[in-house]
Amino acid sequence: MNSEQLAQRGEELYSNLLASLAALERATGVPGGERYAAFLHGQIEGLAQALRSIFPGEDNWGERAAFAVRPVLTEHHCDCHDISD
């Protein structure tokens, strides 16, 4: 497999990752969607790990994946309030 084909595969995996993230967002808004959301969470983590392990190089798919999944895997959000009065 040449580097162009490898880059294409990385992009394809990244697109799948983004589609899974969008499906997860939709699933969390549906009553009873918890099981599907849990399944998607595992799929997302697997895709992100694959991108990080297999594609650490030029196109930086692993880093892109890390930024894309950060809000999901770390549940990164801020419920803080500015208390400087």
C-alpha angles and dihedrals in degrees: 000000000000125000093260092055091046091052090049090053090050091051090048092052090047090052089051089051092053091048090052091049090053091048090050091053090051093046094053090057094055121084108246093017094119096102093050090045090053090051091049091048089060092046091050093050091049093050091048092050091049092050091048094047102038101033109038093133141077103339091044094220091159093057092045089051092050092054092045095052098038095096091049104042097038095031085228111193136124122233091172124128128212103254097177103122 
